[in-house]
Amino acid sequence: MIPIPPTIPHPLSPLNRPQSTISGVPPAADADSPPSQSSTPVPYDPSKNVVSCKWIFRIKRKADESVDRYKARLVAKFTKRSGVDFHLTFSPVVKPTIVRIMLDVPFRFHWPLRQFDVNNAFLQAGFIFILVHVDDIIVIGSNPINVNKVIASVAYRLSIKDLGNLNYFLGVNVVRNTNDIILSQATYINEILNNKLMADCKSANTLMSVSELLKLNDGALLTDVTRCRRVLGRLQYLSFTRPDISYAVNKLSQFMQSPSDLHWKAVKRVLRYLHGTIKFGLRVSPNFDFNLCIYSNADWAKDLTDRSSISSYILFLDRNHISWSSKKQKNIARSSTEAEYRVVANALAELLWVRNLLLEMQIHVRHTPTIYCDNIGVTYLSENPGLHSRMKHIEVDFHFVCNHVE
């Protein structure tokens, strides 16, 4: 394993430095990158807030886990004052749902998928879609020539690295076959397991134990809570391509304020499950019907601490998983119908947003989208607006759903 230098006095020597591009490295170590001319020395002004900084070194890896290049970022310390040293800050971040849709639609029409990275962030003709996540960018278009023109136009103004056809984006492996696209995060899972010394652990068949119901104050508090929180944060990102872990990750996240040894044991069980399912991923298959449907459910008052409920839904574009969620409801539901109705309202909002996104892409959903719910009371109430007197405490959700029922 290549050691990562902690500070600038310990630069990597040429002997253990891979034959790859060094990006953003400080001048003392940067022999391969052109100067960015992004900073200029100025005289010290005592009236100004001088922000201290530090070089952070990282190794950027490819989809096969081989070293791509060494990177270094100069990060500012947390001494800037809001409204004085800075005002608004913004970096574009694409939603996971949009990424999944944008990989689904081009595959149906055999459109090219290209990717490039803006070194150290106009379009005309046909369909061109650009997904921007800070400085990582995907370009999708109906015409390969137009896609190349877009990339060339950006390259004319900015220093970029053309990564070719999309195969790895934000930690997600993208494998394009003749009949489908497979999205997986096997490389990301391996990294998590290796960091926690669980690469050789015994696999678990399930995510959580049904017989061991976790509570807020169970077990002895951990002395190092940062480790547990860090793993949960990485597992949350892993749900990008793994809807099967969404419920478990959401449940465990509720205990991260004061995690105990029992909570950490449950986290490690999730890791053991991932060890046995490391090759699992999302399969995107082509279909030109563009039918939307969504399944919703709630586990009414199952939380043993405050009797709250969990809202869950999963949305399909034809047979492909597009969006999903598993979250704790903010308000305590007084009946299973109320809990389920809140889920239906949230699911409907997500479904309408996805449909509008498809319309913006000039893709029309041919059939009326369907919401599947296993609660008869919710179905009856949504079709009978006259019963609103019984639902005043969730009146907004009630009218929102009723207005969209056909």
PyMOL commands that set and color helices and strands:
alter all, ss='L'
color gray80, all
select helices_A, chain A and resi 96-109+144-157+186-195+225-238+243-253+261-276+336-360+376-382+385-402
alter helices_A, ss='H'
color red, helices_A
select strands_A, chain A and resi 22-23+53-61+67-76+113-118+128-133+136-141+160-165+168-169+172-176+181-184+281-284+292-299+310-317+320-328+370-372
alter strands_A, ss='S'
color yellow, strands_A
deselect
rebuild
show_as cartoon
